[in-house]
Amino acid sequence: MKRIALYAVPVFLFIACAEPLPTITDRTTGVVNQRPVIILPGELGGGESQSIITLDDQTRVSLTDSRGEFDQSAIRANRQIRSRTTAAVSASGTSRIKERIFYQAGLVTSYKLYDYDASGIRTRRTTFDAPGADGVWFTPDDDVLNYTSFVVANNPLGAQAVVYSTPGADTIWFTADDTVTLYVADVVDATGAAVATAHYNAPGLDGVWFTADDDVMSVSADTVLADGSEQWVLYRGPGPDMDWATLGDNVIGHFSLVSHNAAGQADKHVFFINPGLDLLPNTPDDVVGYYHNYVYNDVGNLTNSLFFSNPGLDMIWFNADDVAESCGITQFNADNTPSISTNASVGADNTCFTADDVITGYHTHTYDATAHMTETNVYNDAGADLQWYTEDDVLSRRNTYIPN
């Protein structure tokens, strides 16, 4: 049976303390749905760092969402996630992203649309990068850049996500001759069990996609270690046996590790650049690239995060002189639902949550009366007045969601 993964995100964003936050009512209303937005393996890009929490043998939760596609409050506590089976996976009862718009200097530069089947499973993501012949955005002639199809049925390799980059010889998008760029599928062992996820980026010597000789770009796998930590590994090569499914001898690229506090919440996410000279993960010579620390309040809400990118003068990671690069906090409504999340870089004192932290952007979240997220707005510039949280703040991205 294929392994189905859940990827969603808690609020891990950063804030400066140099100026007061707006009141909750400035940007948000209502309450938030607490159930997860569900996607399939391969939804996140191959280059994205995935911190996987394994809740059971069929449930995976990602702690990162660099594309900002999901309900930012979807996972505030792991206990709110229920096991899903292949047949039951859907987004029923959750806010599903409908549209994602990118802005620059107040003008639209591109957008993405998301399609779902009748049961709420995502079937396609389409990127548009120009307004078409009529010069008007969000009309039927907008130019398609590419699209990704999910849950490809009757595929010999069981592809779960396929990216198409051109409309093929007929010059019509969404037809059988559209050009494949890459796809994501399970890696299965000799017993037929899925052991990892592979990204394929070329059709192999036969020139035909979805056949046994397709070229693998990378393979990723997640597992639970003996101490309960969750590990995600990206493999760059199949090892001496040339078999990607035998993970033990695969060539490790980078990997990450998520540990937990006594309450079972993720409290540290460490990204390792490589496994060191011994080529083995979880050994003393692993090379750390950076790490995040996460802090929760008394009711279990993730309120603060710190991003460390330098081990400090002693060149030893995970001690008091590690250098924080950015830090954050999330405001919550009276009912413990997230409202505003803000990014900031650390000031000259190299200490998070002090007056010289510099705001770099913030998110606001809007909900409907039935507790579903309807919109997320991302601001990355304070505007002409140079004051954050005012009406001239510059919008860089807007996500709209389908409330169920």
N, C-alpha and C positions, 0 to 999 in steps of 0.2 A: 504494500500500500504506500502511496506517495505521502511524504511528510508535508503537512500544510503548516505554514508559519503565520503568526500574527505579528505585524509590525505596527507599533504606534508610539506615541511619545508623551512623556510627562513634560512639565514646563521647566527647561533647564536654560534659562536666559539670564542676562546680566544687567545690573543696574548701578548707576553712580549715586552717591549720596550728596552731591554738591548742591543740588537744588531740590525744592519740595516736589513730591509727586502730585498730580492732579487728584481731585476726588474721584471716587469710583464712578459717580454718575456722569462725569464729563464724557466718557467714551462707551460705557457699557451698561446694559440693563439685563434684568432677568437672572436666571440661574443656568447651570451647565449640566449637560448630560455627562455621566461618569463612565459610560461603557465605551469600549475601544472601537476605533475605526479599524477595519480588518482589510488587509491586503495579502497578496500571495508572495511566495518566495521569488526573489528577483525584482521586486518592485523598486527597491533602492538600487542605485547605480553601483556598478562594480568597483568604482573608485571611492565609494563612501565608506567611512568607518562605521561598522555596525557593532553595537554593544548589545549582545543578546542575553535576555533573561529567559531561562527555560522554566516554565511553570508546570508542565507535564510533558508526556512523550509526544503530544501533538500541538503544543502551544508555545509560541515564541513571541517575545516582546522586544522590540528594538528601543533603545534609549536615545537614539539620534534620529533626527528628521531634518537634514540640512535643506531639503526642498520646501519645508514648511507646508506640506500638503495635508496634514492631518489635524484633527481637533486637538489643540494644544493641551487640553485638559483631559484627554481621553483616558489616560492612565495616571491617576493620582495615587493609587494603591493597588498592588498586585492582586489583592484579594478580590478585586472587582472584575477580574478576567476569568471567564469560564472556558473550560476545555471545548474545543471545536473538532469535529470530524470533517473529513473531506466532503461528505454530503451536506453537512450543516453549515459550512462556512458561508457567511453572508454579512452584509452590513445592516441587517434589520435592527431598528431601534437606535441607530447611531447617526451622527452627522457625517454624510459622505461629501467629499469635495466635489464641486460641480465645475468651477472655473477658477483659474489662477492667472492674474493679469500682472505684467511687469511694466513699470513706469521708469522714465528717466526725464528729469526736469519737467515733470508734470504731464508728459506725453507717453502714450502707450508705445511700447517697443515690441512686445510679443504677448501671447497668452496661450494657455493650455485649456482644453476641454476634456471632460471625463465622462465616459459612458458606462452604464451598468445594465445588467440583464434584469429580468423581472424579479429575481430573488435578491437583488441588491449586490451581486458580485461584480466587481469592476471588470469590464471587458476591453476597454480601449482608453488610451490617453493620446490626444492629438495636440501637436504644437503648431501654432500659426505665427509666422514672423513678418508678415506684410499685409496691408489692407486690400490687396487685389486691385483690379482695374478701376473699380469705382472710387478708390481712394478713401473708403470708409471702413473703419474697423468694425468687426462683429457682424459682418454680412456674409452671405453664402459664397462670395468669390474670394474671400481671404485666402492668402497663400499658405498652403501646408508646408511646413519644414520637414516633419517626420511624424510618425505615430508608433505607439507600442500596443500590441494586442496581447491580452492576458488569457490564460486557460485555453490554449490551442488544442482543440479536440482532434482525435484520430491521428495524432502525430507519432511517427515511429520512435522518436526519442523522448516523447513525453514533454515537449517544450512547454514551459509555463509562462514565458513572456518573450515576444518576438518584436524586434524593432525594424521598421521599414523606413527607408531613406529617400526613395524616389518612386514615382507612380508607374514606372515600367514603360514598355513600348506603346501602350495605348494612351499614355499621358493622363490617365484618369486614376485618381487616388481611390483606395479601398476596393481594388479589384484583384483578381488572382495573380496578375503579373507584377504587382508591386515588388520592389527590390528589397530583399532582406539585408540588413547590416550586421545584426548580431541577434542571438537569442539566449535565453536562460533555461536550463533544464536540470533535473535531478541527475546525480551521479549514482549509479547502482552497483552493488558488489555482485559477486558470483551467485548469491542467493536471490538476487532481485530486489534487495532492500536498498532504499535510498540512504546514502551515507553522507552526501554533500550536495552542493549546488554548483553547477558549472556555467561559465560564460563562454559561448562559442562566437568567434569573430570572423570565420572564413569557412567556405563550403568544402575545403579539402581538395585532393587531387582529382576527384571525379567531377568537380565543379557544380555539384548538386547539394543544396542545403538539406539538412535533416537526414543525413545518412551517416553511417558509422565512422567515416573518415573526416568528419568536420573538425576544424581546428579549434582546440580549446585555448582560450586566452588565460583563464585562471579558474581556480576552484576554491570555494569557501565552505567552511564547516563550523558548526558550533557544538559545544559539548559542555556538560557539567562535570567539574573536577571533584576530587574526593572531599575537598573542604567546602563544597557548595558553591564555589565561584563559577561564573559562566565565562567560557573562553570562545572567542571567535578567531579563526585563522584563515588567512588568504594564502593559498598555495600557488606558486609561480611555475612549478614544473612537476611532472609525474614521478620523478625519482628513477633509480636504476632499473626498476622493473617495467617502466614506461606505462604503468597502469595508474590512472588518476584515482581509481576507486580504493586502492590500498594506501590509505592516508599516511601510514607510518613512515614510508620512505619518500613521501612527496617533499619537494623543495619549498620551504616556508618563505614567504615574502614578509608580510607584517602580520601582527596579531594584536588582539586586545583582551583585557581581562576585567571583569566586573565583580567586585566583592560587595558584601552586604553587612549591615549593622545587625544588632540583636533582634530588631523588629522585622528583619527580612527585607529591608529596603536597600536599594543600591546606594552605597555611600562613597564608592571610588570606582572610577573607570580609567584604566591605564592603557595607553596605546604604545606598543613596542614597534620600533622601526624594523628590527630584525632579531633573530634568536641568538646572535653572537657566534663566536668561533666554533662552538660545539654543534651548531645548527639545530639545537633542540629548544623548544619553548619551555618556560617555567624552570629555568636554571639560572644560577647567579650571573652569568655573562649576558643575559638578555639586554638589548639596548633600548632604553626608554626614550620615547619621543616627547611625550607630554602626558598629563593626567588631569582629571577633573575630580574634585571633592564635592559632595552633595550634602546639604544640611536640611533637616526637617524640623517642623515645629511640633508642639505637644500633641496635635491632632493628626499628625502624619502627613501634612502638606509639605511639599518640597519648596522651601522658601529662599534658600541661598545656594549659589554654586560658585566655585572658584576654579579657574583654569591655570595650571602651572606648566610653564614651557621651558624652565631652566632650573637645574639642580643647585644653583647658587655657588658661592665661592668654594665650598668644600667639595663640589662636584659629586655629591652623594644625594641621590633622590630620596624623597619621602622623609625629610626632616625639616627643622624650623627655618632654615635659610633658603629653601626652595623659592624661586621667584614667581610670583603670580603675575600673569599677563592681563587677565580680565576677570571680572567677578559680577555677581548678580543677585537679584532678589525678585520675588514675585509677590504682588499684592493679591489679596483674596477678599472676596465679598464676605458679608456677615455669615453666610451659610457655608463658608469654606470652599467656595468655588473661585477659580482664578479670574482675575480681571485684567491687570496690566503687567507685562513683562518687559524689562528694559535691559539693554546691553550697555556695558561700559568698559573702558580700559583703565588699568591701574595708573594712578598718578605717580609723581616723583618719589613719594614715600614708599613705593613698592608694596603697599599694604591695601588689601581690599576693604571696602566699606568705610572709607575715610573721605574727608571733605574734598580732597584733590582728585578723586576719581573723575574720569571724563566720559560723559554719556556719548555713545555712538549710535544709538537707535533704540526703538521700542516697538512692541506689539500691543494692539488692543483687540479684545475679543467681544463679540456681540452674540446674544442668544435670543431665541424666541420664547414665548410664554410657556411652551411645553418642554423647556429644559434642553433644547438642542442648539448647538452652535450654528450660527447662520453666516458669520463673517469674521475674518481676521484681517486687520490692516497692519502693515509694517512700514514704519517711518525710519528713514536713515539720515535725515538732515533737519536741523532746527529752523530752517527758513531764514528769511530776511531779518527777522527780529532777533535772531540768535538765541531765542528762548525755546526750550523744549516744552512740549505739551501745550502748544498754542495752535491756533487755526491755520497758520502758514507752514506748519511742519510739512516736510516733503514726503509724499507717499511713494514708496518704492515697490510695493507688492500688495495686492488684494486677493484674498482667497474667499470665495463664496461656497457655501455648503448646502447640500440637500437635506433638510430636516425630515426625518421619517415620522 
